[in-house]
């Protein structure tokens, strides 16, 4: 039964994973996004402490 011979199927498995891990991620990462990422300002927000009477 040829299905039990691992020689051709292992090579097919290895080559298919090599294609999946090398070619496909490059094609996916080459897409550009339509929305530009807005850069947030680097100055910190001023936070005041609460001055509540606790009695």
mmCIF file of the N, C-alpha and C atoms, coordinates in Angstrom:
data_MODEL
# 
_entry.id   MODEL 
# 
loop_
_atom_site.group_PDB 
_atom_site.id 
_atom_site.type_symbol 
_atom_site.label_atom_id 
_atom_site.label_alt_id 
_atom_site.label_comp_id 
_atom_site.label_asym_id 
_atom_site.label_entity_id 
_atom_site.label_seq_id 
_atom_site.pdbx_PDB_ins_code 
_atom_site.Cartn_x 
_atom_site.Cartn_y 
_atom_site.Cartn_z 
_atom_site.occupancy 
_atom_site.B_iso_or_equiv 
_atom_site.pdbx_formal_charge 
_atom_site.auth_seq_id 
_atom_site.auth_comp_id 
_atom_site.auth_asym_id 
_atom_site.auth_atom_id 
_atom_site.pdbx_PDB_model_num 
ATOM 1   N N  . UNK A 1 1  ? 0.851   -1.183 0.000  1.00 0.00 ? 1  UNK A N  1 
ATOM 2   C CA . UNK A 1 1  ? 0.000   0.000  0.000  1.00 0.00 ? 1  UNK A CA 1 
ATOM 3   C C  . UNK A 1 1  ? 0.894   1.244  0.000  1.00 0.00 ? 1  UNK A C  1 
ATOM 4   N N  . UNK A 1 2  ? 0.782   2.092  -0.996 1.00 0.00 ? 2  UNK A N  1 
ATOM 5   C CA . UNK A 1 2  ? 1.690   3.242  -1.105 1.00 0.00 ? 2  UNK A CA 1 
ATOM 6   C C  . UNK A 1 2  ? 1.421   4.328  -0.065 1.00 0.00 ? 2  UNK A C  1 
ATOM 7   N N  . UNK A 1 3  ? 0.259   4.317  0.592  1.00 0.00 ? 3  UNK A N  1 
ATOM 8   C CA . UNK A 1 3  ? -0.031  5.348  1.581  1.00 0.00 ? 3  UNK A CA 1 
ATOM 9   C C  . UNK A 1 3  ? 0.878   5.232  2.805  1.00 0.00 ? 3  UNK A C  1 
ATOM 10  N N  . UNK A 1 4  ? 1.391   4.026  3.067  1.00 0.00 ? 4  UNK A N  1 
ATOM 11  C CA . UNK A 1 4  ? 2.202   3.810  4.243  1.00 0.00 ? 4  UNK A CA 1 
ATOM 12  C C  . UNK A 1 4  ? 3.668   4.161  4.031  1.00 0.00 ? 4  UNK A C  1 
ATOM 13  N N  . UNK A 1 5  ? 4.055   4.452  2.815  1.00 0.00 ? 5  UNK A N  1 
ATOM 14  C CA . UNK A 1 5  ? 5.433   4.826  2.523  1.00 0.00 ? 5  UNK A CA 1 
ATOM 15  C C  . UNK A 1 5  ? 5.593   6.315  2.854  1.00 0.00 ? 5  UNK A C  1 
ATOM 16  N N  . UNK A 1 6  ? 6.361   6.680  3.894  1.00 0.00 ? 6  UNK A N  1 
ATOM 17  C CA . UNK A 1 6  ? 6.434   8.082  4.306  1.00 0.00 ? 6  UNK A CA 1 
ATOM 18  C C  . UNK A 1 6  ? 7.355   8.947  3.451  1.00 0.00 ? 6  UNK A C  1 
ATOM 19  N N  . UNK A 1 7  ? 8.114   8.360  2.568  1.00 0.00 ? 7  UNK A N  1 
ATOM 20  C CA . UNK A 1 7  ? 9.107   9.131  1.823  1.00 0.00 ? 7  UNK A CA 1 
ATOM 21  C C  . UNK A 1 7  ? 8.493   10.251 0.979  1.00 0.00 ? 7  UNK A C  1 
ATOM 22  N N  . UNK A 1 8  ? 7.519   10.012 0.096  1.00 0.00 ? 8  UNK A N  1 
ATOM 23  C CA . UNK A 1 8  ? 7.028   11.143 -0.704 1.00 0.00 ? 8  UNK A CA 1 
ATOM 24  C C  . UNK A 1 8  ? 6.143   12.087 0.103  1.00 0.00 ? 8  UNK A C  1 
ATOM 25  N N  . UNK A 1 9  ? 5.414   11.570 1.078  1.00 0.00 ? 9  UNK A N  1 
ATOM 26  C CA . UNK A 1 9  ? 4.475   12.424 1.815  1.00 0.00 ? 9  UNK A CA 1 
ATOM 27  C C  . UNK A 1 9  ? 5.183   13.345 2.789  1.00 0.00 ? 9  UNK A C  1 
ATOM 28  N N  . UNK A 1 10 ? 6.293   12.883 3.351  1.00 0.00 ? 10 UNK A N  1 
ATOM 29  C CA . UNK A 1 10 ? 7.048   13.744 4.249  1.00 0.00 ? 10 UNK A CA 1 
ATOM 30  C C  . UNK A 1 10 ? 7.677   14.903 3.492  1.00 0.00 ? 10 UNK A C  1 
ATOM 31  N N  . UNK A 1 11 ? 8.179   14.628 2.285  1.00 0.00 ? 11 UNK A N  1 
ATOM 32  C CA . UNK A 1 11 ? 8.768   15.693 1.469  1.00 0.00 ? 11 UNK A CA 1 
ATOM 33  C C  . UNK A 1 11 ? 7.700   16.705 1.063  1.00 0.00 ? 11 UNK A C  1 
ATOM 34  N N  . UNK A 1 12 ? 6.507   16.230 0.717  1.00 0.00 ? 12 UNK A N  1 
ATOM 35  C CA . UNK A 1 12 ? 5.411   17.131 0.362  1.00 0.00 ? 12 UNK A CA 1 
ATOM 36  C C  . UNK A 1 12 ? 5.030   17.987 1.560  1.00 0.00 ? 12 UNK A C  1 
ATOM 37  N N  . UNK A 1 13 ? 4.983   17.398 2.734  1.00 0.00 ? 13 UNK A N  1 
ATOM 38  C CA . UNK A 1 13 ? 4.666   18.138 3.949  1.00 0.00 ? 13 UNK A CA 1 
ATOM 39  C C  . UNK A 1 13 ? 5.701   19.221 4.228  1.00 0.00 ? 13 UNK A C  1 
ATOM 40  N N  . UNK A 1 14 ? 6.976   18.876 4.118  1.00 0.00 ? 14 UNK A N  1 
ATOM 41  C CA . UNK A 1 14 ? 8.039   19.841 4.403  1.00 0.00 ? 14 UNK A CA 1 
ATOM 42  C C  . UNK A 1 14 ? 8.019   20.978 3.397  1.00 0.00 ? 14 UNK A C  1 
ATOM 43  N N  . UNK A 1 15 ? 7.893   20.675 2.115  1.00 0.00 ? 15 UNK A N  1 
ATOM 44  C CA . UNK A 1 15 ? 7.889   21.729 1.101  1.00 0.00 ? 15 UNK A CA 1 
ATOM 45  C C  . UNK A 1 15 ? 6.655   22.616 1.195  1.00 0.00 ? 15 UNK A C  1 
ATOM 46  N N  . UNK A 1 16 ? 5.523   22.033 1.527  1.00 0.00 ? 16 UNK A N  1 
ATOM 47  C CA . UNK A 1 16 ? 4.327   22.865 1.666  1.00 0.00 ? 16 UNK A CA 1 
ATOM 48  C C  . UNK A 1 16 ? 4.464   23.807 2.854  1.00 0.00 ? 16 UNK A C  1 
ATOM 49  N N  . UNK A 1 17 ? 5.046   23.343 3.970  1.00 0.00 ? 17 UNK A N  1 
ATOM 50  C CA . UNK A 1 17 ? 5.245   24.239 5.115  1.00 0.00 ? 17 UNK A CA 1 
ATOM 51  C C  . UNK A 1 17 ? 6.291   25.300 4.819  1.00 0.00 ? 17 UNK A C  1 
ATOM 52  N N  . UNK A 1 18 ? 7.294   24.969 4.038  1.00 0.00 ? 18 UNK A N  1 
ATOM 53  C CA . UNK A 1 18 ? 8.260   25.991 3.636  1.00 0.00 ? 18 UNK A CA 1 
ATOM 54  C C  . UNK A 1 18 ? 7.603   27.081 2.814  1.00 0.00 ? 18 UNK A C  1 
ATOM 55  N N  . UNK A 1 19 ? 6.690   26.694 1.938  1.00 0.00 ? 19 UNK A N  1 
ATOM 56  C CA . UNK A 1 19 ? 5.957   27.685 1.143  1.00 0.00 ? 19 UNK A CA 1 
ATOM 57  C C  . UNK A 1 19 ? 5.065   28.518 2.047  1.00 0.00 ? 19 UNK A C  1 
ATOM 58  N N  . UNK A 1 20 ? 4.371   27.863 2.970  1.00 0.00 ? 20 UNK A N  1 
ATOM 59  C CA . UNK A 1 20 ? 3.488   28.592 3.879  1.00 0.00 ? 20 UNK A CA 1 
ATOM 60  C C  . UNK A 1 20 ? 4.256   29.582 4.737  1.00 0.00 ? 20 UNK A C  1 
ATOM 61  N N  . UNK A 1 21 ? 5.452   29.209 5.169  1.00 0.00 ? 21 UNK A N  1 
ATOM 62  C CA . UNK A 1 21 ? 6.195   30.063 6.087  1.00 0.00 ? 21 UNK A CA 1 
ATOM 63  C C  . UNK A 1 21 ? 7.066   31.104 5.403  1.00 0.00 ? 21 UNK A C  1 
ATOM 64  N N  . UNK A 1 22 ? 7.298   31.006 4.105  1.00 0.00 ? 22 UNK A N  1 
ATOM 65  C CA . UNK A 1 22 ? 8.154   31.982 3.428  1.00 0.00 ? 22 UNK A CA 1 
ATOM 66  C C  . UNK A 1 22 ? 7.393   32.864 2.456  1.00 0.00 ? 22 UNK A C  1 
ATOM 67  N N  . UNK A 1 23 ? 6.551   32.306 1.637  1.00 0.00 ? 23 UNK A N  1 
ATOM 68  C CA . UNK A 1 23 ? 5.911   33.078 0.575  1.00 0.00 ? 23 UNK A CA 1 
ATOM 69  C C  . UNK A 1 23 ? 4.662   33.790 1.078  1.00 0.00 ? 23 UNK A C  1 
ATOM 70  N N  . UNK A 1 24 ? 3.805   33.090 1.764  1.00 0.00 ? 24 UNK A N  1 
ATOM 71  C CA . UNK A 1 24 ? 2.505   33.643 2.140  1.00 0.00 ? 24 UNK A CA 1 
ATOM 72  C C  . UNK A 1 24 ? 2.629   34.798 3.137  1.00 0.00 ? 24 UNK A C  1 
ATOM 73  N N  . UNK A 1 25 ? 3.478   34.743 4.185  1.00 0.00 ? 25 UNK A N  1 
ATOM 74  C CA . UNK A 1 25 ? 3.574   35.904 5.079  1.00 0.00 ? 25 UNK A CA 1 
ATOM 75  C C  . UNK A 1 25 ? 4.056   37.164 4.368  1.00 0.00 ? 25 UNK A C  1 
ATOM 76  N N  . UNK A 1 26 ? 4.949   37.039 3.404  1.00 0.00 ? 26 UNK A N  1 
ATOM 77  C CA . UNK A 1 26 ? 5.398   38.214 2.646  1.00 0.00 ? 26 UNK A CA 1 
ATOM 78  C C  . UNK A 1 26 ? 4.257   38.832 1.874  1.00 0.00 ? 26 UNK A C  1 
ATOM 79  N N  . UNK A 1 27 ? 3.428   38.011 1.268  1.00 0.00 ? 27 UNK A N  1 
ATOM 80  C CA . UNK A 1 27 ? 2.297   38.536 0.504  1.00 0.00 ? 27 UNK A CA 1 
ATOM 81  C C  . UNK A 1 27 ? 1.277   39.206 1.416  1.00 0.00 ? 27 UNK A C  1 
ATOM 82  N N  . UNK A 1 28 ? 1.081   38.656 2.592  1.00 0.00 ? 28 UNK A N  1 
ATOM 83  C CA . UNK A 1 28 ? 0.123   39.247 3.521  1.00 0.00 ? 28 UNK A CA 1 
ATOM 84  C C  . UNK A 1 28 ? 0.657   40.562 4.076  1.00 0.00 ? 28 UNK A C  1 
ATOM 85  N N  . UNK A 1 29 ? 1.933   40.605 4.425  1.00 0.00 ? 29 UNK A N  1 
ATOM 86  C CA . UNK A 1 29 ? 2.504   41.800 5.024  1.00 0.00 ? 29 UNK A CA 1 
ATOM 87  C C  . UNK A 1 29 ? 2.729   42.924 4.025  1.00 0.00 ? 29 UNK A C  1 
ATOM 88  N N  . UNK A 1 30 ? 2.682   42.655 2.736  1.00 0.00 ? 30 UNK A N  1 
ATOM 89  C CA . UNK A 1 30 ? 2.859   43.698 1.736  1.00 0.00 ? 30 UNK A CA 1 
ATOM 90  C C  . UNK A 1 30 ? 1.611   44.537 1.531  1.00 0.00 ? 30 UNK A C  1 
ATOM 91  N N  . UNK A 1 31 ? 0.481   44.129 2.082  1.00 0.00 ? 31 UNK A N  1 
ATOM 92  C CA . UNK A 1 31 ? -0.736  44.914 1.945  1.00 0.00 ? 31 UNK A CA 1 
ATOM 93  C C  . UNK A 1 31 ? -0.619  46.184 2.761  1.00 0.00 ? 31 UNK A C  1 
ATOM 94  N N  . UNK A 1 32 ? -1.143  47.274 2.213  1.00 0.00 ? 32 UNK A N  1 
ATOM 95  C CA . UNK A 1 32 ? -1.132  48.541 2.942  1.00 0.00 ? 32 UNK A CA 1 
ATOM 96  C C  . UNK A 1 32 ? -2.490  48.761 3.573  1.00 0.00 ? 32 UNK A C  1 
ATOM 97  N N  . UNK A 1 33 ? -2.483  49.407 4.707  1.00 0.00 ? 33 UNK A N  1 
ATOM 98  C CA . UNK A 1 33 ? -3.719  49.703 5.401  1.00 0.00 ? 33 UNK A CA 1 
ATOM 99  C C  . UNK A 1 33 ? -4.255  51.039 4.924  1.00 0.00 ? 33 UNK A C  1 
ATOM 100 N N  . UNK A 1 34 ? -5.562  51.164 4.860  1.00 0.00 ? 34 UNK A N  1 
ATOM 101 C CA . UNK A 1 34 ? -6.152  52.402 4.370  1.00 0.00 ? 34 UNK A CA 1 
ATOM 102 C C  . UNK A 1 34 ? -6.118  53.499 5.427  1.00 0.00 ? 34 UNK A C  1 
ATOM 103 N N  . UNK A 1 35 ? -6.158  53.145 6.690  1.00 0.00 ? 35 UNK A N  1 
ATOM 104 C CA . UNK A 1 35 ? -6.129  54.141 7.753  1.00 0.00 ? 35 UNK A CA 1 
ATOM 105 C C  . UNK A 1 35 ? -4.701  54.316 8.247  1.00 0.00 ? 35 UNK A C  1 
ATOM 106 N N  . UNK A 1 36 ? -4.241  55.561 8.242  1.00 0.00 ? 36 UNK A N  1 
ATOM 107 C CA . UNK A 1 36 ? -2.918  55.841 8.780  1.00 0.00 ? 36 UNK A CA 1 
ATOM 108 C C  . UNK A 1 36 ? -2.989  55.829 10.305 1.00 0.00 ? 36 UNK A C  1 
ATOM 109 N N  . UNK A 1 37 ? -1.935  55.378 10.923 1.00 0.00 ? 37 UNK A N  1 
ATOM 110 C CA . UNK A 1 37 ? -1.890  55.335 12.377 1.00 0.00 ? 37 UNK A CA 1 
ATOM 111 C C  . UNK A 1 37 ? -1.572  56.737 12.881 1.00 0.00 ? 37 UNK A C  1 
ATOM 112 N N  . UNK A 1 38 ? -2.426  57.262 13.746 1.00 0.00 ? 38 UNK A N  1 
ATOM 113 C CA . UNK A 1 38 ? -2.215  58.597 14.278 1.00 0.00 ? 38 UNK A CA 1 
ATOM 114 C C  . UNK A 1 38 ? -1.175  58.537 15.396 1.00 0.00 ? 38 UNK A C  1 
ATOM 115 N N  . UNK A 1 39 ? -0.220  59.450 15.316 1.00 0.00 ? 39 UNK A N  1 
ATOM 116 C CA . UNK A 1 39 ? 0.818   59.507 16.337 1.00 0.00 ? 39 UNK A CA 1 
ATOM 117 C C  . UNK A 1 39 ? 0.277   60.343 17.495 1.00 0.00 ? 39 UNK A C  1 
ATOM 118 N N  . UNK A 1 40 ? 0.299   59.759 18.681 1.00 0.00 ? 40 UNK A N  1 
ATOM 119 C CA . UNK A 1 40 ? -0.169  60.477 19.855 1.00 0.00 ? 40 UNK A CA 1 
ATOM 120 C C  . UNK A 1 40 ? 0.924   61.408 20.356 1.00 0.00 ? 40 UNK A C  1 
ATOM 121 N N  . UNK A 1 41 ? 0.505   62.483 20.978 1.00 0.00 ? 41 UNK A N  1 
ATOM 122 C CA . UNK A 1 41 ? 1.494   63.419 21.506 1.00 0.00 ? 41 UNK A CA 1 
ATOM 123 C C  . UNK A 1 41 ? 2.250   62.773 22.662 1.00 0.00 ? 41 UNK A C  1 
ATOM 124 N N  . UNK A 1 42 ? 3.492   63.195 22.833 1.00 0.00 ? 42 UNK A N  1 
ATOM 125 C CA . UNK A 1 42 ? 4.331   62.567 23.847 1.00 0.00 ? 42 UNK A CA 1 
ATOM 126 C C  . UNK A 1 42 ? 4.237   63.278 25.189 1.00 0.00 ? 42 UNK A C  1 
ATOM 127 N N  . UNK A 1 43 ? 3.572   64.423 25.252 1.00 0.00 ? 43 UNK A N  1 
ATOM 128 C CA . UNK A 1 43 ? 3.490   65.109 26.543 1.00 0.00 ? 43 UNK A CA 1 
ATOM 129 C C  . UNK A 1 43 ? 2.465   64.411 27.428 1.00 0.00 ? 43 UNK A C  1 
ATOM 130 N N  . UNK A 1 44 ? 2.795   64.340 28.703 1.00 0.00 ? 44 UNK A N  1 
ATOM 131 C CA . UNK A 1 44 ? 1.933   63.623 29.636 1.00 0.00 ? 44 UNK A CA 1 
ATOM 132 C C  . UNK A 1 44 ? 0.727   64.471 30.004 1.00 0.00 ? 44 UNK A C  1 
ATOM 133 N N  . UNK A 1 45 ? -0.367  63.808 30.260 1.00 0.00 ? 45 UNK A N  1 
ATOM 134 C CA . UNK A 1 45 ? -1.556  64.510 30.705 1.00 0.00 ? 45 UNK A CA 1 
ATOM 135 C C  . UNK A 1 45 ? -1.403  64.886 32.166 1.00 0.00 ? 45 UNK A C  1 
ATOM 136 N N  . UNK A 1 46 ? -1.874  66.077 32.493 1.00 0.00 ? 46 UNK A N  1 
ATOM 137 C CA . UNK A 1 46 ? -1.759  66.554 33.860 1.00 0.00 ? 46 UNK A CA 1 
ATOM 138 C C  . UNK A 1 46 ? -2.949  66.024 34.655 1.00 0.00 ? 46 UNK A C  1 
ATOM 139 N N  . UNK A 1 47 ? -2.667  65.251 35.668 1.00 0.00 ? 47 UNK A N  1 
ATOM 140 C CA . UNK A 1 47 ? -3.742  64.699 36.475 1.00 0.00 ? 47 UNK A CA 1 
ATOM 141 C C  . UNK A 1 47 ? -3.698  65.333 37.859 1.00 0.00 ? 47 UNK A C  1 
ATOM 142 N N  . UNK A 1 48 ? -4.803  65.916 38.276 1.00 0.00 ? 48 UNK A N  1 
ATOM 143 C CA . UNK A 1 48 ? -4.890  66.526 39.600 1.00 0.00 ? 48 UNK A CA 1 
ATOM 144 C C  . UNK A 1 48 ? -5.412  65.501 40.586 1.00 0.00 ? 48 UNK A C  1 
ATOM 145 N N  . UNK A 1 49 ? -4.927  65.604 41.802 1.00 0.00 ? 49 UNK A N  1 
ATOM 146 C CA . UNK A 1 49 ? -5.423  64.706 42.837 1.00 0.00 ? 49 UNK A CA 1 
ATOM 147 C C  . UNK A 1 49 ? -6.742  65.219 43.377 1.00 0.00 ? 49 UNK A C  1 
ATOM 148 N N  . UNK A 1 50 ? -7.559  64.341 43.868 1.00 0.00 ? 50 UNK A N  1 
ATOM 149 C CA . UNK A 1 50 ? -8.849  64.732 44.418 1.00 0.00 ? 50 UNK A CA 1 
ATOM 150 C C  . UNK A 1 50 ? -8.652  65.244 45.834 1.00 0.00 ? 50 UNK A C  1 
ATOM 151 N N  . UNK A 1 51 ? -9.235  66.351 46.091 1.00 0.00 ? 51 UNK A N  1 
ATOM 152 C CA . UNK A 1 51 ? -9.115  66.962 47.410 1.00 0.00 ? 51 UNK A CA 1 
ATOM 153 C C  . UNK A 1 51 ? -10.468 66.891 48.102 1.00 0.00 ? 51 UNK A C  1 
ATOM 154 N N  . UNK A 1 52 ? -10.887 65.717 48.487 1.00 0.00 ? 52 UNK A N  1 
ATOM 155 C CA . UNK A 1 52 ? -12.188 65.505 49.097 1.00 0.00 ? 52 UNK A CA 1 
ATOM 156 C C  . UNK A 1 52 ? -12.048 65.412 50.608 1.00 0.00 ? 52 UNK A C  1 
ATOM 157 N N  . UNK A 1 53 ? -12.943 66.053 51.329 1.00 0.00 ? 53 UNK A N  1 
ATOM 158 C CA . UNK A 1 53 ? -12.913 65.867 52.787 1.00 0.00 ? 53 UNK A CA 1 
ATOM 159 C C  . UNK A 1 53 ? -13.483 64.488 53.141 1.00 0.00 ? 53 UNK A C  1 
ATOM 160 N N  . UNK A 1 54 ? -12.805 63.769 53.991 1.00 0.00 ? 54 UNK A N  1 
ATOM 161 C CA . UNK A 1 54 ? -13.215 62.415 54.332 1.00 0.00 ? 54 UNK A CA 1 
ATOM 162 C C  . UNK A 1 54 ? -13.805 62.330 55.725 1.00 0.00 ? 54 UNK A C  1 
ATOM 163 N N  . UNK A 1 55 ? -14.505 63.354 56.186 1.00 0.00 ? 55 UNK A N  1 
ATOM 164 C CA . UNK A 1 55 ? -15.108 63.301 57.521 1.00 0.00 ? 55 UNK A CA 1 
ATOM 165 C C  . UNK A 1 55 ? -16.581 63.527 57.488 1.00 0.00 ? 55 UNK A C  1 
# 
